[in-house]
Amino acid sequence: MGFCSEDGCIRFLRLAPLVEQAIVDSGIILLKYWLEVGQEEQTRRIESRINDPRKLWKLSPMDLESYSRWYEYSRAVTRCSPRPTRSLLPGTSLMANDKKRARLNIISHMLEQIPYDSPPREPVVLPAREKRSGYHEPDHSRQYISAKY
């Protein structure tokens, strides 16, 4: 789309893994995800934005231009996807046609990647309630909202 030159792209692809490795070497857990959306789902989402005035603000000329370049982007993704022999920190791919499931799967995967030791806890014991000691419910009626659920 003309955002950078071919040389700039090659330089980025050469330097990005080194920056990622420096981040990891400093003790940060770095996770990379590629969310894959199929052509049909992309069309459905964009048409949903076009046809719903509440979502129209999400649609930009860039989205429409990108939509028309599906195969150009696919070739670029294939070219940029790190191969185990080329990448110091490969990413994880996920089919994201179903947004809610994709988010849940990513959250689950992230949590599995982070080491966690449960802190020791004292057992919880429910204490006995105090005695009524002359307490009586008040005579005035309370106004409650009706329970619908």
C-alpha positions as CSV (number, residue, x, y, z in Angstrom):
1,M,0.0,0.0,0.0
2,G,3.1,2.2,-0.3
3,F,3.7,2.7,3.5
4,C,7.3,1.8,3.1
5,S,9.9,1.0,0.5
6,E,10.9,-2.6,-0.4
7,D,14.3,-1.9,1.3
8,G,12.5,-0.6,4.4
9,C,10.4,-3.8,4.5
10,I,13.4,-6.0,4.2
11,R,15.2,-4.0,6.9
12,F,12.2,-4.4,9.2
13,L,12.0,-8.1,8.7
14,R,15.7,-8.4,9.4
15,L,15.7,-6.3,12.6
16,A,12.4,-7.2,14.2
17,P,13.5,-10.6,15.4
18,L,16.5,-9.0,17.0
19,V,14.4,-6.5,18.9
20,E,12.0,-9.3,20.0
21,Q,15.0,-11.3,21.3
22,A,16.3,-8.3,23.2
23,I,12.8,-8.0,24.8
24,V,12.8,-11.7,25.8
25,D,16.4,-11.5,27.0
26,S,15.3,-8.7,29.4
27,G,12.9,-11.1,31.1
28,I,9.6,-10.1,29.4
29,I,7.3,-12.9,28.2
30,L,6.6,-11.9,24.6
31,L,3.7,-13.6,22.8
32,K,2.9,-13.0,19.2
33,Y,-0.4,-14.0,17.6
34,W,-1.7,-13.9,14.0
35,L,-5.4,-13.9,13.8
36,E,-6.5,-15.4,10.5
37,V,-9.9,-14.4,9.1
38,G,-11.3,-16.1,6.0
39,Q,-12.5,-14.3,2.9
40,E,-16.2,-15.0,3.6
41,E,-16.0,-13.8,7.2
42,Q,-14.1,-10.7,6.1
43,T,-16.8,-9.9,3.5
44,R,-19.5,-10.5,6.2
45,R,-17.9,-8.2,8.6
46,I,-17.3,-5.4,6.1
47,E,-20.9,-5.7,4.7
48,S,-22.2,-5.6,8.3
49,R,-20.4,-2.3,8.8
50,I,-21.7,-0.9,5.5
51,N,-25.3,-1.9,6.3
52,D,-25.5,-1.0,10.0
53,P,-25.3,2.8,10.7
54,R,-24.1,2.0,14.2
55,K,-21.0,0.3,12.8
56,L,-20.3,2.5,9.8
57,W,-17.9,4.6,11.8
58,K,-15.6,1.5,12.0
59,L,-15.2,1.4,8.2
60,S,-12.4,3.4,6.6
61,P,-11.3,3.8,3.0
62,M,-8.2,1.7,4.1
63,D,-10.6,-1.2,4.9
64,L,-12.1,-1.1,1.4
65,E,-8.7,-0.8,-0.3
66,S,-7.3,-3.7,1.8
67,Y,-10.4,-5.8,1.0
68,S,-9.7,-5.5,-2.7
69,R,-6.1,-6.7,-2.2
70,W,-6.8,-10.0,-0.4
71,Y,-4.2,-12.0,-2.5
72,E,-1.6,-9.3,-2.3
73,Y,-1.9,-9.3,1.5
74,S,-1.9,-13.2,1.6
75,R,1.4,-13.2,-0.4
76,A,2.9,-10.7,2.0
77,V,1.8,-12.6,5.0
78,T,3.3,-15.8,3.6
79,R,6.6,-13.9,2.8
80,C,6.7,-12.3,6.3
81,S,5.6,-15.3,8.3
82,P,8.5,-16.4,10.4
83,R,9.9,-19.9,9.7
84,P,11.4,-21.7,12.6
85,T,14.9,-21.5,11.0
86,R,14.5,-17.8,10.4
87,S,12.7,-16.5,13.5
88,L,14.1,-16.2,16.9
89,L,10.5,-16.0,18.3
90,P,7.9,-17.6,16.1
91,G,4.3,-16.5,16.5
92,T,1.1,-18.5,17.0
93,S,-1.7,-18.5,14.5
94,L,-5.4,-18.7,15.2
95,M,-8.5,-18.9,13.0
96,A,-10.5,-15.9,14.2
97,N,-13.7,-16.2,12.2
98,D,-15.6,-16.5,15.5
99,K,-14.5,-13.4,17.4
100,K,-15.7,-14.6,20.9
101,R,-14.1,-18.0,20.6
102,A,-10.9,-16.6,19.2
103,R,-10.6,-14.2,22.1
104,L,-11.3,-17.0,24.6
105,N,-8.7,-19.3,22.9
106,I,-6.1,-16.5,23.0
107,I,-6.7,-15.7,26.6
108,S,-6.5,-19.4,27.5
109,H,-3.3,-19.9,25.5
110,M,-1.7,-16.7,27.1
111,L,-2.5,-17.9,30.6
112,E,-0.9,-21.3,29.8
113,Q,2.3,-19.6,28.7
114,I,2.7,-17.6,31.9
115,P,4.3,-19.5,34.8
116,Y,2.2,-19.2,37.9
117,D,2.5,-20.7,41.4
118,S,-0.6,-20.5,43.5
119,P,0.2,-18.7,46.8
120,P,-0.4,-20.7,49.9
121,R,-3.8,-20.0,51.5
122,E,-5.2,-20.7,54.9
123,P,-8.4,-22.8,54.8
124,V,-11.5,-20.6,55.0
125,V,-14.0,-21.5,57.7
126,L,-17.4,-19.8,57.8
127,P,-17.8,-18.4,61.3
128,A,-20.9,-18.9,63.4
129,R,-23.4,-16.0,63.4
130,E,-24.1,-14.0,66.4
131,K,-27.2,-14.7,68.4
132,R,-30.4,-12.8,67.6
133,S,-30.3,-11.1,71.0
134,G,-33.7,-9.5,70.8
135,Y,-33.5,-8.4,67.1
136,H,-36.9,-8.3,65.3
137,E,-37.6,-7.5,61.7
138,P,-38.9,-4.0,61.4
139,D,-42.7,-3.5,60.9
140,H,-42.3,-1.1,58.0
141,S,-42.4,-2.6,54.6
142,R,-39.4,-2.3,52.3
143,Q,-39.9,-1.5,48.6
144,Y,-38.3,-4.1,46.5
145,I,-38.1,-4.1,42.7
146,S,-39.9,-7.0,41.1
147,A,-37.7,-10.0,40.3
148,K,-37.9,-10.7,36.6
149,Y,-35.2,-13.3,36.5
